[in-house]
């Protein structure tokens, strides 16, 4: 199970933990960025174009998006 799949299945618990301060809010931001990346990939865009689109949508650097992708696809 990847981190992204874990968050998807436990989204309510993750949001609660963020609300009470156990988990940092950057995890939710990373989840949003990866969700948008996955949306573009499923729409048929290449990995590079998907990263560029996400970069424009969230105003983050490409390197950060690649880091988020690697982190979200890692096995837990």
PQR file with spaces between the fields and no chain letter, atoms N, CA, C, O and H, PARSE charges and radii, in Angstrom:
ATOM       1  N    UNK     1       0.844   -1.168    0.000 -0.4000 1.5000
ATOM       2  CA   UNK     1       0.000    0.000    0.000 -0.0000 2.0000
ATOM       3  C    UNK     1       0.898    1.242    0.000  0.5500 1.7000
ATOM       4  O    UNK     1       1.840    1.344    0.786 -0.5500 1.4000
ATOM       5  N    UNK     2       0.591    2.168   -0.884 -0.4000 1.5000
ATOM       6  CA   UNK     2       1.365    3.403   -0.942 -0.0000 2.0000
ATOM       7  C    UNK     2       0.802    4.422    0.040  0.5500 1.7000
ATOM       8  O    UNK     2      -0.300    4.258    0.563 -0.5500 1.4000
ATOM       9  H    UNK     2      -0.175    2.085   -1.522  0.4000 1.0000
ATOM      10  N    UNK     3       1.567    5.462    0.279 -0.4000 1.5000
ATOM      11  CA   UNK     3       1.123    6.519    1.177 -0.0000 2.0000
ATOM      12  C    UNK     3      -0.148    7.174    0.648  0.5500 1.7000
ATOM      13  O    UNK     3      -1.049    7.488    1.427 -0.5500 1.4000
ATOM      14  H    UNK     3       2.463    5.595   -0.146  0.4000 1.0000
ATOM      15  N    UNK     4      -0.232    7.385   -0.663 -0.4000 1.5000
ATOM      16  CA   UNK     4      -1.415    7.992   -1.260 -0.0000 2.0000
ATOM      17  C    UNK     4      -2.647    7.121   -1.037  0.5500 1.7000
ATOM      18  O    UNK     4      -3.711    7.637   -0.694 -0.5500 1.4000
ATOM      19  H    UNK     4       0.500    7.130   -1.295  0.4000 1.0000
ATOM      20  N    UNK     5      -2.522    5.825   -1.224 -0.4000 1.5000
ATOM      21  CA   UNK     5      -3.644    4.916   -0.999 -0.0000 2.0000
ATOM      22  C    UNK     5      -4.058    4.910    0.474  0.5500 1.7000
ATOM      23  O    UNK     5      -5.247    4.860    0.789 -0.5500 1.4000
ATOM      24  H    UNK     5      -1.657    5.406   -1.502  0.4000 1.0000
ATOM      25  N    UNK     6      -3.083    4.963    1.362 -0.4000 1.5000
ATOM      26  CA   UNK     6      -3.381    4.990    2.793 -0.0000 2.0000
ATOM      27  C    UNK     6      -4.166    6.243    3.160  0.5500 1.7000
ATOM      28  O    UNK     6      -5.141    6.174    3.908 -0.5500 1.4000
ATOM      29  H    UNK     6      -2.117    5.004    1.106  0.4000 1.0000
ATOM      30  N    UNK     7      -3.743    7.373    2.638 -0.4000 1.5000
ATOM      31  CA   UNK     7      -4.453    8.623    2.931 -0.0000 2.0000
ATOM      32  C    UNK     7      -5.865    8.570    2.368  0.5500 1.7000
ATOM      33  O    UNK     7      -6.808    9.004    3.029 -0.5500 1.4000
ATOM      34  H    UNK     7      -2.951    7.429    2.031  0.4000 1.0000
ATOM      35  N    UNK     8      -6.024    8.044    1.152 -0.4000 1.5000
ATOM      36  CA   UNK     8      -7.358    7.953    0.553 -0.0000 2.0000
ATOM      37  C    UNK     8      -8.302    7.099    1.386  0.5500 1.7000
ATOM      38  O    UNK     8      -9.476    7.440    1.536 -0.5500 1.4000
ATOM      39  H    UNK     8      -5.257    7.692    0.616  0.4000 1.0000
ATOM      40  N    UNK     9      -7.807    5.999    1.925 -0.4000 1.5000
ATOM      41  CA   UNK     9      -8.683    5.118    2.691 -0.0000 2.0000
ATOM      42  C    UNK     9      -8.956    5.635    4.095  0.5500 1.7000
ATOM      43  O    UNK     9      -9.960    5.267    4.705 -0.5500 1.4000
ATOM      44  H    UNK     9      -6.854    5.722    1.803  0.4000 1.0000
ATOM      45  N    UNK    10      -8.077    6.480    4.614 -0.4000 1.5000
ATOM      46  CA   UNK    10      -8.219    7.003    5.982 -0.0000 2.0000
ATOM      47  C    UNK    10      -8.314    8.524    6.005  0.5500 1.7000
ATOM      48  O    UNK    10      -7.811    9.154    6.935 -0.5500 1.4000
ATOM      49  H    UNK    10      -7.261    6.779    4.119  0.4000 1.0000
ATOM      50  N    UNK    11      -8.942    9.121    5.012 -0.4000 1.5000
ATOM      51  CA   UNK    11      -8.937   10.575    4.869 -0.0000 2.0000
ATOM      52  C    UNK    11      -9.588   11.276    6.062  0.5500 1.7000
ATOM      53  O    UNK    11      -9.104   12.320    6.499 -0.5500 1.4000
ATOM      54  H    UNK    11      -9.351    8.609    4.256  0.4000 1.0000
ATOM      55  N    UNK    12     -10.657   10.728    6.584 -0.4000 1.5000
ATOM      56  CA   UNK    12     -11.325   11.376    7.719 -0.0000 2.0000
ATOM      57  C    UNK    12     -10.428   11.379    8.955  0.5500 1.7000
ATOM      58  O    UNK    12     -10.349   12.379    9.669 -0.5500 1.4000
ATOM      59  H    UNK    12     -11.050    9.880    6.229  0.4000 1.0000
ATOM      60  N    UNK    13      -9.760   10.267    9.199 -0.4000 1.5000
ATOM      61  CA   UNK    13      -8.856   10.177   10.353 -0.0000 2.0000
ATOM      62  C    UNK    13      -7.655   11.111   10.177  0.5500 1.7000
ATOM      63  O    UNK    13      -7.220   11.748   11.136 -0.5500 1.4000
ATOM      64  H    UNK    13      -9.824    9.456    8.619  0.4000 1.0000
ATOM      65  N    UNK    14      -7.128   11.192    8.973 -0.4000 1.5000
ATOM      66  CA   UNK    14      -5.988   12.076    8.700 -0.0000 2.0000
ATOM      67  C    UNK    14      -6.394   13.532    8.932  0.5500 1.7000
ATOM      68  O    UNK    14      -5.655   14.294    9.555 -0.5500 1.4000
ATOM      69  H    UNK    14      -7.481   10.675    8.194  0.4000 1.0000
ATOM      70  N    UNK    15      -7.554   13.910    8.434 -0.4000 1.5000
ATOM      71  CA   UNK    15      -8.027   15.294    8.636 -0.0000 2.0000
ATOM      72  C    UNK    15      -8.199   15.606   10.118  0.5500 1.7000
ATOM      73  O    UNK    15      -7.855   16.700   10.564 -0.5500 1.4000
ATOM      74  H    UNK    15      -8.154   13.291    7.928  0.4000 1.0000
ATOM      75  N    UNK    16      -8.723   14.662   10.876 -0.4000 1.5000
ATOM      76  CA   UNK    16      -8.886   14.863   12.318 -0.0000 2.0000
ATOM      77  C    UNK    16      -7.525   15.018   12.995  0.5500 1.7000
ATOM      78  O    UNK    16      -7.345   15.899   13.837 -0.5500 1.4000
ATOM      79  H    UNK    16      -9.002   13.773   10.513  0.4000 1.0000
ATOM      80  N    UNK    17      -6.573   14.167   12.630 -0.4000 1.5000
ATOM      81  CA   UNK    17      -5.233   14.251   13.213 -0.0000 2.0000
ATOM      82  C    UNK    17      -4.549   15.568   12.867  0.5500 1.7000
ATOM      83  O    UNK    17      -3.811   16.116   13.685 -0.5500 1.4000
ATOM      84  H    UNK    17      -6.719   13.452   11.947  0.4000 1.0000
ATOM      85  N    UNK    18      -4.783   16.072   11.678 -0.4000 1.5000
ATOM      86  CA   UNK    18      -4.233   17.377   11.295 -0.0000 2.0000
ATOM      87  C    UNK    18      -4.882   18.475   12.123  0.5500 1.7000
ATOM      88  O    UNK    18      -4.214   19.407   12.571 -0.5500 1.4000
ATOM      89  H    UNK    18      -5.382   15.626   11.012  0.4000 1.0000
ATOM      90  N    UNK    19      -6.172   18.355   12.319 -0.4000 1.5000
ATOM      91  CA   UNK    19      -6.922   19.363   13.073 -0.0000 2.0000
ATOM      92  C    UNK    19      -6.426   19.472   14.509  0.5500 1.7000
ATOM      93  O    UNK    19      -6.338   20.573   15.052 -0.5500 1.4000
ATOM      94  H    UNK    19      -6.714   17.598   11.955  0.4000 1.0000
ATOM      95  N    UNK    20      -6.100   18.333   15.131 -0.4000 1.5000
ATOM      96  CA   UNK    20      -5.648   18.380   16.521 -0.0000 2.0000
ATOM      97  C    UNK    20      -4.133   18.523   16.641  0.5500 1.7000
ATOM      98  O    UNK    20      -3.604   18.633   17.747 -0.5500 1.4000
ATOM      99  H    UNK    20      -6.172   17.438   14.690  0.4000 1.0000
ATOM     100  N    UNK    21      -3.430   18.522   15.495 -0.4000 1.5000
ATOM     101  CA   UNK    21      -2.010   18.833   15.504 -0.0000 2.0000
ATOM     102  C    UNK    21      -1.058   17.656   15.561  0.5500 1.7000
ATOM     103  O    UNK    21       0.139   17.847   15.775 -0.5500 1.4000
ATOM     104  H    UNK    21      -3.861   18.432   14.596  0.4000 1.0000
ATOM     105  N    UNK    22      -1.552   16.457   15.377 -0.4000 1.5000
ATOM     106  CA   UNK    22      -0.666   15.290   15.409 -0.0000 2.0000
ATOM     107  C    UNK    22       0.137   15.181   14.115  0.5500 1.7000
ATOM     108  O    UNK    22       1.312   14.815   14.132 -0.5500 1.4000
ATOM     109  H    UNK    22      -2.524   16.302   15.203  0.4000 1.0000
ATOM     110  N    UNK    23      -0.504   15.499   13.003 -0.4000 1.5000
ATOM     111  CA   UNK    23       0.127   15.422   11.681 -0.0000 2.0000
ATOM     112  C    UNK    23       0.220   16.835   11.115  0.5500 1.7000
ATOM     113  O    UNK    23      -0.685   17.647   11.309 -0.5500 1.4000
ATOM     114  H    UNK    23      -1.459   15.795   12.989  0.4000 1.0000
ATOM     115  N    UNK    24       1.312   17.124   10.417 -0.4000 1.5000
ATOM     116  CA   UNK    24       1.465   18.456    9.828 -0.0000 2.0000
ATOM     117  C    UNK    24       0.520   18.641    8.648  0.5500 1.7000
ATOM     118  O    UNK    24       0.146   17.679    7.977 -0.5500 1.4000
ATOM     119  H    UNK    24       2.047   16.464   10.260  0.4000 1.0000
ATOM     120  N    UNK    25       0.145   19.881    8.407 -0.4000 1.5000
ATOM     121  CA   UNK    25      -0.794   20.177    7.324 -0.0000 2.0000
ATOM     122  C    UNK    25      -0.141   20.042    5.946  0.5500 1.7000
ATOM     123  O    UNK    25      -0.846   20.026    4.937 -0.5500 1.4000
ATOM     124  H    UNK    25       0.449   20.662    8.951  0.4000 1.0000
ATOM     125  N    UNK    26       1.169   19.946    5.884 -0.4000 1.5000
ATOM     126  CA   UNK    26       1.821   19.758    4.591 -0.0000 2.0000
ATOM     127  C    UNK    26       1.471   18.420    3.969  0.5500 1.7000
ATOM     128  O    UNK    26       1.504   18.278    2.746 -0.5500 1.4000
ATOM     129  H    UNK    26       1.742   19.959    6.703  0.4000 1.0000
ATOM     130  N    UNK    27       1.139   17.443    4.789 -0.4000 1.5000
ATOM     131  CA   UNK    27       0.730   16.147    4.266 -0.0000 2.0000
ATOM     132  C    UNK    27      -0.526   16.284    3.417  0.5500 1.7000
ATOM     133  O    UNK    27      -0.625   15.662    2.360 -0.5500 1.4000
ATOM     134  H    UNK    27       1.112   17.559    5.782  0.4000 1.0000
ATOM     135  N    UNK    28      -1.478   17.083    3.859 -0.4000 1.5000
ATOM     136  CA   UNK    28      -2.703   17.292    3.093 -0.0000 2.0000
ATOM     137  C    UNK    28      -2.408   18.052    1.805  0.5500 1.7000
ATOM     138  O    UNK    28      -2.999   17.760    0.766 -0.5500 1.4000
ATOM     139  H    UNK    28      -1.397   17.589    4.718  0.4000 1.0000
ATOM     140  N    UNK    29      -1.512   19.013    1.863 -0.4000 1.5000
ATOM     141  CA   UNK    29      -1.130   19.764    0.661 -0.0000 2.0000
ATOM     142  C    UNK    29      -0.453   18.831   -0.346  0.5500 1.7000
ATOM     143  O    UNK    29      -0.725   18.908   -1.544 -0.5500 1.4000
ATOM     144  H    UNK    29      -1.033   19.250    2.708  0.4000 1.0000
ATOM     145  N    UNK    30       0.409   17.968    0.130 -0.4000 1.5000
ATOM     146  CA   UNK    30       1.063   16.999   -0.749 -0.0000 2.0000
ATOM     147  C    UNK    30       0.040   16.046   -1.352  0.5500 1.7000
ATOM     148  O    UNK    30       0.147   15.682   -2.523 -0.5500 1.4000
ATOM     149  H    UNK    30       0.630   17.905    1.104  0.4000 1.0000
ATOM     150  N    UNK    31      -0.939   15.645   -0.570 -0.4000 1.5000
ATOM     151  CA   UNK    31      -2.005   14.785   -1.072 -0.0000 2.0000
ATOM     152  C    UNK    31      -2.794   15.483   -2.175  0.5500 1.7000
ATOM     153  O    UNK    31      -3.145   14.856   -3.175 -0.5500 1.4000
ATOM     154  H    UNK    31      -1.025   15.941    0.381  0.4000 1.0000
ATOM     155  N    UNK    32      -3.075   16.773   -2.006 -0.4000 1.5000
ATOM     156  CA   UNK    32      -3.791   17.538   -3.033 -0.0000 2.0000
ATOM     157  C    UNK    32      -2.967   17.650   -4.314  0.5500 1.7000
ATOM     158  O    UNK    32      -3.500   17.495   -5.413 -0.5500 1.4000
ATOM     159  H    UNK    32      -2.790   17.282   -1.194  0.4000 1.0000
ATOM     160  N    UNK    33      -1.687   17.915   -4.173 -0.4000 1.5000
ATOM     161  CA   UNK    33      -0.809   18.030   -5.344 -0.0000 2.0000
ATOM     162  C    UNK    33      -0.735   16.702   -6.074  0.5500 1.7000
ATOM     163  O    UNK    33      -0.831   16.670   -7.301 -0.5500 1.4000
ATOM     164  H    UNK    33      -1.255   18.041   -3.280  0.4000 1.0000
ATOM     165  N    UNK    34      -0.566   15.599   -5.345 -0.4000 1.5000
ATOM     166  CA   UNK    34      -0.486   14.299   -5.999 -0.0000 2.0000
ATOM     167  C    UNK    34      -1.818   13.915   -6.636  0.5500 1.7000
ATOM     168  O    UNK    34      -1.831   13.283   -7.693 -0.5500 1.4000
ATOM     169  H    UNK    34      -0.488   15.624   -4.349  0.4000 1.0000
ATOM     170  N    UNK    35      -2.914   14.276   -6.028 -0.4000 1.5000
ATOM     171  CA   UNK    35      -4.236   14.005   -6.610 -0.0000 2.0000
ATOM     172  C    UNK    35      -4.394   14.711   -7.948  0.5500 1.7000
ATOM     173  O    UNK    35      -4.915   14.135   -8.903 -0.5500 1.4000
ATOM     174  H    UNK    35      -2.903   14.789   -5.169  0.4000 1.0000
ATOM     175  N    UNK    36      -3.949   15.950   -8.015 -0.4000 1.5000
ATOM     176  CA   UNK    36      -4.031   16.692   -9.272 -0.0000 2.0000
ATOM     177  C    UNK    36      -3.106   16.084  -10.316  0.5500 1.7000
ATOM     178  O    UNK    36      -3.468   15.977  -11.488 -0.5500 1.4000
ATOM     179  H    UNK    36      -3.526   16.418   -7.239  0.4000 1.0000
ATOM     180  N    UNK    37      -1.907   15.684   -9.886 -0.4000 1.5000
ATOM     181  CA   UNK    37      -0.974   15.019  -10.792 -0.0000 2.0000
ATOM     182  C    UNK    37      -1.591   13.741  -11.356  0.5500 1.7000
ATOM     183  O    UNK    37      -1.512   13.488  -12.558 -0.5500 1.4000
ATOM     184  H    UNK    37      -1.614   15.771   -8.934  0.4000 1.0000
ATOM     185  N    UNK    38      -2.199   12.943  -10.493 -0.4000 1.5000
ATOM     186  CA   UNK    38      -2.825   11.700  -10.937 -0.0000 2.0000
ATOM     187  C    UNK    38      -3.992   11.979  -11.892  0.5500 1.7000
ATOM     188  O    UNK    38      -4.213   11.228  -12.841 -0.5500 1.4000
ATOM     189  H    UNK    38      -2.263   13.148   -9.517  0.4000 1.0000
ATOM     190  N    UNK    39      -4.725   13.045  -11.641 -0.4000 1.5000
ATOM     191  CA   UNK    39      -5.825   13.439  -12.534 -0.0000 2.0000
ATOM     192  C    UNK    39      -5.297   13.705  -13.946  0.5500 1.7000
ATOM     193  O    UNK    39      -5.865   13.226  -14.927 -0.5500 1.4000
ATOM     194  H    UNK    39      -4.546   13.656  -10.870  0.4000 1.0000
ATOM     195  N    UNK    40      -4.211   14.468  -14.040 -0.4000 1.5000
ATOM     196  CA   UNK    40      -3.631   14.766  -15.351 -0.0000 2.0000
ATOM     197  C    UNK    40      -3.070   13.510  -16.022  0.5500 1.7000
ATOM     198  O    UNK    40      -3.176   13.360  -17.239 -0.5500 1.4000
ATOM     199  H    UNK    40      -3.750   14.857  -13.243  0.4000 1.0000
ATOM     200  N    UNK    41      -2.478   12.614  -15.245 -0.4000 1.5000
ATOM     201  CA   UNK    41      -1.957   11.367  -15.812 -0.0000 2.0000
ATOM     202  C    UNK    41      -3.085   10.515  -16.372  0.5500 1.7000
ATOM     203  O    UNK    41      -2.950    9.936  -17.450 -0.5500 1.4000
ATOM     204  H    UNK    41      -2.391   12.735  -14.256  0.4000 1.0000
ATOM     205  N    UNK    42      -4.191   10.434  -15.652 -0.4000 1.5000
ATOM     206  CA   UNK    42      -5.332    9.647  -16.122 -0.0000 2.0000
ATOM     207  C    UNK    42      -6.001   10.293  -17.330  0.5500 1.7000
ATOM     208  O    UNK    42      -6.682    9.616  -18.101 -0.5500 1.4000
ATOM     209  H    UNK    42      -4.300   10.905  -14.777  0.4000 1.0000
ATOM     210  N    UNK    43      -5.808   11.598  -17.497 -0.4000 1.5000
ATOM     211  CA   UNK    43      -6.357   12.292  -18.657 -0.0000 2.0000
ATOM     212  C    UNK    43      -5.525   12.022  -19.905  0.5500 1.7000
ATOM     213  O    UNK    43      -5.908   12.435  -21.000 -0.5500 1.4000
ATOM     214  H    UNK    43      -5.254   12.148  -16.871  0.4000 1.0000
ATOM     215  N    UNK    44      -4.395   11.337  -19.759 -0.4000 1.5000
ATOM     216  CA   UNK    44      -3.596   10.934  -20.899 -0.0000 2.0000
ATOM     217  C    UNK    44      -2.355   11.774  -21.141  0.5500 1.7000
ATOM     218  O    UNK    44      -1.696   11.617  -22.169 -0.5500 1.4000
ATOM     219  H    UNK    44      -4.084   11.002  -18.870  0.4000 1.0000
ATOM     220  N    UNK    45      -2.027   12.655  -20.223 -0.4000 1.5000
ATOM     221  CA   UNK    45      -0.829   13.485  -20.385 -0.0000 2.0000
ATOM     222  C    UNK    45       0.410   12.720  -19.932  0.5500 1.7000
ATOM     223  O    UNK    45       0.327   11.801  -19.117 -0.5500 1.4000
ATOM     224  H    UNK    45      -2.562   12.783  -19.388  0.4000 1.0000
ATOM     225  N    UNK    46       1.548   13.114  -20.471 -0.4000 1.5000
ATOM     226  CA   UNK    46       2.808   12.481  -20.059 -0.0000 2.0000
ATOM     227  C    UNK    46       3.161   12.929  -18.644  0.5500 1.7000
ATOM     228  O    UNK    46       2.570   13.867  -18.109 -0.5500 1.4000
ATOM     229  H    UNK    46       1.615   13.860  -21.133  0.4000 1.0000
ATOM     230  N    UNK    47       4.129   12.245  -18.051 -0.4000 1.5000
ATOM     231  CA   UNK    47       4.543   12.585  -16.690 -0.0000 2.0000
ATOM     232  C    UNK    47       5.080   14.008  -16.620  0.5500 1.7000
ATOM     233  O    UNK    47       4.765   14.755  -15.694 -0.5500 1.4000
ATOM     234  H    UNK    47       4.609   11.483  -18.485  0.4000 1.0000
ATOM     235  N    UNK    48       5.896   14.377  -17.610 -0.4000 1.5000
ATOM     236  CA   UNK    48       6.489   15.710  -17.617 -0.0000 2.0000
ATOM     237  C    UNK    48       5.427   16.792  -17.762  0.5500 1.7000
ATOM     238  O    UNK    48       5.453   17.790  -17.043 -0.5500 1.4000
ATOM     239  H    UNK    48       6.151   13.770  -18.362  0.4000 1.0000
ATOM     240  N    UNK    49       4.499   16.597  -18.685 -0.4000 1.5000
ATOM     241  CA   UNK    49       3.440   17.589  -18.861 -0.0000 2.0000
ATOM     242  C    UNK    49       2.549   17.666  -17.630  0.5500 1.7000
ATOM     243  O    UNK    49       2.120   18.752  -17.240 -0.5500 1.4000
ATOM     244  H    UNK    49       4.479   15.786  -19.269  0.4000 1.0000
ATOM     245  N    UNK    50       2.273   16.537  -17.022 -0.4000 1.5000
ATOM     246  CA   UNK    50       1.451   16.535  -15.809 -0.0000 2.0000
ATOM     247  C    UNK    50       2.128   17.326  -14.700  0.5500 1.7000
ATOM     248  O    UNK    50       1.474   18.084  -13.984 -0.5500 1.4000
ATOM     249  H    UNK    50       2.622   15.655  -17.338  0.4000 1.0000
ATOM     250  N    UNK    51       3.435   17.151  -14.559 -0.4000 1.5000
ATOM     251  CA   UNK    51       4.181   17.896  -13.541 -0.0000 2.0000
ATOM     252  C    UNK    51       4.137   19.389  -13.844  0.5500 1.7000
ATOM     253  O    UNK    51       3.969   20.198  -12.931 -0.5500 1.4000
ATOM     254  H    UNK    51       3.966   16.536  -15.141  0.4000 1.0000
ATOM     255  N    UNK    52       4.282   19.760  -15.096 -0.4000 1.5000
ATOM     256  CA   UNK    52       4.238   21.179  -15.473 -0.0000 2.0000
ATOM     257  C    UNK    52       2.862   21.770  -15.169  0.5500 1.7000
ATOM     258  O    UNK    52       2.765   22.887  -14.661 -0.5500 1.4000
ATOM     259  H    UNK    52       4.418   19.103  -15.837  0.4000 1.0000
ATOM     260  N    UNK    53       1.808   21.032  -15.476 -0.4000 1.5000
ATOM     261  CA   UNK    53       0.454   21.518  -15.190 -0.0000 2.0000
ATOM     262  C    UNK    53       0.243   21.701  -13.688  0.5500 1.7000
ATOM     263  O    UNK    53      -0.335   22.700  -13.260 -0.5500 1.4000
ATOM     264  H    UNK    53       1.887   20.124  -15.888  0.4000 1.0000
ATOM     265  N    UNK    54       0.706   20.751  -12.896 -0.4000 1.5000
ATOM     266  CA   UNK    54       0.569   20.848  -11.440 -0.0000 2.0000
ATOM     267  C    UNK    54       1.392   22.017  -10.907  0.5500 1.7000
ATOM     268  O    UNK    54       0.963   22.732  -10.002 -0.5500 1.4000
ATOM     269  H    UNK    54       1.176   19.940  -13.244  0.4000 1.0000
ATOM     270  N    UNK    55       2.572   22.199  -11.477 -0.4000 1.5000
ATOM     271  CA   UNK    55       3.420   23.319  -11.078 -0.0000 2.0000
ATOM     272  C    UNK    55       2.692   24.640  -11.290  0.5500 1.7000
ATOM     273  O    UNK    55       2.749   25.528  -10.439 -0.5500 1.4000
ATOM     274  H    UNK    55       2.920   21.618  -12.212  0.4000 1.0000
ATOM     275  N    UNK    56       2.017   24.769  -12.409 -0.4000 1.5000
ATOM     276  CA   UNK    56       1.263   25.992  -12.685 -0.0000 2.0000
ATOM     277  C    UNK    56       0.041   26.126  -11.781  0.5500 1.7000
ATOM     278  O    UNK    56      -0.290   27.230  -11.351 -0.5500 1.4000
ATOM     279  H    UNK    56       1.971   24.048  -13.100  0.4000 1.0000
ATOM     280  N    UNK    57      -0.622   25.025  -11.493 -0.4000 1.5000
ATOM     281  CA   UNK    57      -1.825   25.067  -10.661 -0.0000 2.0000
ATOM     282  C    UNK    57      -1.530   25.464   -9.218  0.5500 1.7000
ATOM     283  O    UNK    57      -2.277   26.240   -8.622 -0.5500 1.4000
ATOM     284  H    UNK    57      -0.353   24.128  -11.843  0.4000 1.0000
ATOM     285  N    UNK    58      -0.449   24.936   -8.657 -0.4000 1.5000
ATOM     286  CA   UNK    58      -0.159   25.143   -7.243 -0.0000 2.0000
ATOM     287  C    UNK    58       0.991   26.114   -6.965  0.5500 1.7000
ATOM     288  O    UNK    58       1.313   26.371   -5.805 -0.5500 1.4000
ATOM     289  H    UNK    58       0.157   24.305   -9.141  0.4000 1.0000
ATOM     290  N    UNK    59       1.601   26.644   -7.996 -0.4000 1.5000
ATOM     291  CA   UNK    59       2.715   27.591   -7.855 -0.0000 2.0000
ATOM     292  C    UNK    59       3.837   27.020   -6.982  0.5500 1.7000
ATOM     293  O    UNK    59       4.296   27.657   -6.035 -0.5500 1.4000
ATOM     294  H    UNK    59       1.340   26.435   -8.939  0.4000 1.0000
ATOM     295  N    UNK    60       4.263   25.806   -7.328 -0.4000 1.5000
ATOM     296  CA   UNK    60       5.400   25.178   -6.661 -0.0000 2.0000
ATOM     297  C    UNK    60       6.441   24.845   -7.717  0.5500 1.7000
ATOM     298  O    UNK    60       6.152   24.866   -8.914 -0.5500 1.4000
ATOM     299  H    UNK    60       3.890   25.288   -8.098  0.4000 1.0000
ATOM     300  N    UNK    61       7.645   24.539   -7.274 -0.4000 1.5000
ATOM     301  CA   UNK    61       8.711   24.201   -8.206 -0.0000 2.0000
ATOM     302  C    UNK    61       8.570   22.758   -8.688  0.5500 1.7000
ATOM     303  O    UNK    61       7.990   21.912   -8.008 -0.5500 1.4000
ATOM     304  H    UNK    61       7.879   24.521   -6.302  0.4000 1.0000
ATOM     305  N    UNK    62       9.109   22.503   -9.863 -0.4000 1.5000
ATOM     306  CA   UNK    62       9.034   21.159  -10.433 -0.0000 2.0000
ATOM     307  C    UNK    62       9.719   20.140   -9.541  0.5500 1.7000
ATOM     308  O    UNK    62       9.230   19.022   -9.377 -0.5500 1.4000
ATOM     309  H    UNK    62       9.580   23.190  -10.416  0.4000 1.0000
ATOM     310  N    UNK    63      10.838   20.519   -8.971 -0.4000 1.5000
ATOM     311  CA   UNK    63      11.576   19.594   -8.107 -0.0000 2.0000
ATOM     312  C    UNK    63      10.709   19.167   -6.922  0.5500 1.7000
ATOM     313  O    UNK    63      10.741   18.007   -6.512 -0.5500 1.4000
ATOM     314  H    UNK    63      11.235   21.427   -9.104  0.4000 1.0000
ATOM     315  N    UNK    64       9.943   20.098   -6.380 -0.4000 1.5000
ATOM     316  CA   UNK    64       9.060   19.772   -5.250 -0.0000 2.0000
ATOM     317  C    UNK    64       7.972   18.785   -5.676  0.5500 1.7000
ATOM     318  O    UNK    64       7.614   17.888   -4.913 -0.5500 1.4000
ATOM     319  H    UNK    64       9.917   21.040   -6.713  0.4000 1.0000
ATOM     320  N    UNK    65       7.450   18.948   -6.881 -0.4000 1.5000
ATOM     321  CA   UNK    65       6.414   18.036   -7.365 -0.0000 2.0000
ATOM     322  C    UNK    65       6.997   16.637   -7.549  0.5500 1.7000
ATOM     323  O    UNK    65       6.354   15.652   -7.188 -0.5500 1.4000
ATOM     324  H    UNK    65       7.740   19.677   -7.500  0.4000 1.0000
ATOM     325  N    UNK    66       8.188   16.538   -8.096 -0.4000 1.5000
ATOM     326  CA   UNK    66       8.826   15.223   -8.246 -0.0000 2.0000
ATOM     327  C    UNK    66       9.080   14.575   -6.880  0.5500 1.7000
ATOM     328  O    UNK    66       8.928   13.363   -6.732 -0.5500 1.4000
ATOM     329  H    UNK    66       8.711   17.338   -8.389  0.4000 1.0000
ATOM     330  N    UNK    67       9.461   15.371   -5.895 -0.4000 1.5000
ATOM     331  CA   UNK    67       9.663   14.863   -4.545 -0.0000 2.0000
ATOM     332  C    UNK    67       8.350   14.332   -3.967  0.5500 1.7000
ATOM     333  O    UNK    67       8.327   13.268   -3.349 -0.5500 1.4000
ATOM     334  H    UNK    67       9.585   16.356   -6.015  0.4000 1.0000
ATOM     335  N    UNK    68       7.264   15.072   -4.168 -0.4000 1.5000
ATOM     336  CA   UNK    68       5.951   14.663   -3.658 -0.0000 2.0000
ATOM     337  C    UNK    68       5.505   13.376   -4.333  0.5500 1.7000
ATOM     338  O    UNK    68       4.973   12.480   -3.677 -0.5500 1.4000
ATOM     339  H    UNK    68       7.283   15.936   -4.670  0.4000 1.0000
ATOM     340  N    UNK    69       5.718   13.281   -5.635 -0.4000 1.5000
ATOM     341  CA   UNK    69       5.351   12.066   -6.366 -0.0000 2.0000
ATOM     342  C    UNK    69       6.099   10.865   -5.799  0.5500 1.7000
ATOM     343  O    UNK    69       5.504    9.816   -5.550 -0.5500 1.4000
ATOM     344  H    UNK    69       6.151   14.009   -6.168  0.4000 1.0000
ATOM     345  N    UNK    70       7.395   11.021   -5.597 -0.4000 1.5000
ATOM     346  CA   UNK    70       8.209    9.936   -5.052 -0.0000 2.0000
ATOM     347  C    UNK    70       7.732    9.542   -3.663  0.5500 1.7000
ATOM     348  O    UNK    70       7.663    8.357   -3.340 -0.5500 1.4000
ATOM     349  H    UNK    70       7.878   11.873   -5.799  0.4000 1.0000
ATOM     350  N    UNK    71       7.405   10.526   -2.846 -0.4000 1.5000
ATOM     351  CA   UNK    71       6.959   10.260   -1.478 -0.0000 2.0000
ATOM     352  C    UNK    71       5.598    9.577   -1.450  0.5500 1.7000
ATOM     353  O    UNK    71       5.387    8.645   -0.674 -0.5500 1.4000
ATOM     354  H    UNK    71       7.461   11.490   -3.109  0.4000 1.0000
ATOM     355  N    UNK    72       4.680   10.034   -2.288 -0.4000 1.5000
ATOM     356  CA   UNK    72       3.328    9.468   -2.289 -0.0000 2.0000
ATOM     357  C    UNK    72       3.277    8.064   -2.897  0.5500 1.7000
ATOM     358  O    UNK    72       2.381    7.285   -2.570 -0.5500 1.4000
ATOM     359  H    UNK    72       4.852   10.791   -2.918  0.4000 1.0000
ATOM     360  N    UNK    73       4.208    7.738   -3.762 -0.4000 1.5000
ATOM     361  CA   UNK    73       4.231    6.413   -4.384 -0.0000 2.0000
ATOM     362  C    UNK    73       5.074    5.415   -3.581  0.5500 1.7000
ATOM     363  O    UNK    73       5.176    4.247   -3.958 -0.5500 1.4000
ATOM     364  H    UNK    73       4.936    8.371   -4.028  0.4000 1.0000
ATOM     365  N    UNK    74       5.668    5.862   -2.495 -0.4000 1.5000
ATOM     366  CA   UNK    74       6.488    4.979   -1.663 -0.0000 2.0000
ATOM     367  C    UNK    74       5.593    4.033   -0.862  0.5500 1.7000
ATOM     368  O    UNK    74       4.508    4.408   -0.417 -0.5500 1.4000
ATOM     369  H    UNK    74       5.585    6.810   -2.189  0.4000 1.0000
ATOM     370  N    UNK    75       6.064    2.815   -0.691 -0.4000 1.5000
ATOM     371  CA   UNK    75       5.346    1.825    0.103 -0.0000 2.0000
ATOM     372  C    UNK    75       5.470    2.153    1.581  0.5500 1.7000
ATOM     373  O    UNK    75       6.515    2.606    2.046 -0.5500 1.4000
ATOM     374  H    UNK    75       6.946    2.510   -1.052  0.4000 1.0000
ATOM     375  N    UNK    76       4.392    1.919    2.307 -0.4000 1.5000
ATOM     376  CA   UNK    76       4.440    2.143    3.757 -0.0000 2.0000
ATOM     377  C    UNK    76       4.215    0.837    4.483  0.5500 1.7000
ATOM     378  O    UNK    76       4.217    0.807    5.714 -0.5500 1.4000
ATOM     379  H    UNK    76       3.542    1.551    1.929  0.4000 1.0000
